[in-house]
Amino acid sequence: MRILMLTSEFAPVRGGIGTYAREVARAASALGADIEVIAPDYGRDNTVEDRRLPFEVRRFAGGLHSMRDLPSKIRLARRSMASGQYDVVHAADWPFFIPVALSQHLTDGRIFMSVHGTEINETQTLLKRLAIKCTGVFGLRTEIIANSRYTGELFRERFAVEAQRVHAIPLGVSEFWFGERKDRAATRAAYGIPPERIVMVTVARITRRKGHPATLAALSDLSRELRNHLTWLVIGPDGEADYVRELRSLAGSISCDMRFMGALPDHEIRDIYGAADFFCLTGVHDPSGRVEGFGLVYLEAGAGRLPSVATSIGGVPDAVLAGRSGLLVQSSIDDIARAITKLAENADLRSALGAGALAHARELSWARCAARTYGLQPAARPSHRIPDHVPPAIQPREPASAIKAYSASSP
């Protein structure tokens, strides 16, 4: 099978779409497909890094997408699609939707377009919807690949496309996250964390929709004894400057060992997963229209046998199986606080859900994702049964917190 993938985001830039494009291409190649990826060069020579990949990467001059880049992308898609006989032409993200649609007459191959969540809402302006309609982006030849059931349903709500042309295919986890990590005790010692402490870790850009204040407010609701026994490691680059300042100010108002670690390389994050007790990311609904289409980071933590505390928004329920790989709760401070308490106080529960998180991460491989996307023969792999353990229901209780009031009124 010959596959042409066009993406506006790729290494060396780090991001969800870039990860998706690289890992699907890598997995498709391992399953026997002949795949070419067309990606921006970001104004640098990427030859050395690209040669390490098991597929061909053709770079074009450019960086992160801007609407002024659309004419050049249209010309690029036309040249690329006319240059070879492809079984599949895959627009891995929305900036290549119109370019591929305008050139689909140049190929007999199947036309795939991947949707990731937020861009579905961002294309609802009158001008963008008109452009999509006039160029036949979601015409009868187009098959939609959604990264979760939620994203697929959101797409169908916004566009009149038949259900049989929308395929919800959850993302996968790179084998890297299952790899060797430093000894738990050594990692804790390196960060000055005593062995008896419960370590909760969050990995996400510090931005509003990731919900750090909700977690912080929940921590303020814990008993003083438990809060003094817990360390919260917050890993990720800063987002909106005003939001980061507010969060840091709030963090100083409660008695808790909360550490802002900044952006860390993946190998250090993998080591920290091995030294932590559970993962926590409590995303909130974003009025701007940005959504959590899936939640790959929960699976990466699961590969380190970490169960998750997560809020049931967007596509997260595909990444965190409620009661099997983590505790999935509503976006309320009470529910988050109770879930954190359950995992912090119950080692047996952490172990059972951690085993389920590992099994779920193993099941959702990139090989499975590529096989389902392109109709390739999946590689044989051992079955990893996910435990059927379901923790007791979380009962409501009365909260009281100054931080809770801030969280409830924050966007």
Secondary structure by P-SEA (a helix, b strand, c coil): cbbbbbbccccccccaaaaaaaaaaaaaaaaccbbbbbbbcccccaaaaaaaccbbbbbcccccccccaaaaaaaaaaaaaacccccbbbcccccaaaaaaaaccccccbbbbbbccaaaaaaccaaaaaaaaaaccccccbbbbbccaaaaaaaaaacccccccccbbbbbbccccccccccaaaaaaaacccccbbbbbbbccccccccaaaaaaaaaaccaaaaaabbbbbbcccccaaaaaaaaaaaaaccccccccccccaaaaaaaaaaccccccccccccccccccccaaaaaaaaacbbbbccccccccccccccccbbbbcccaaaaaaaaaaaaccaaaaaaaaaaaaaaaaaacaaaaaaaaccccccbbbbbbccccccccbbbbbbbcaaaaaaaacc
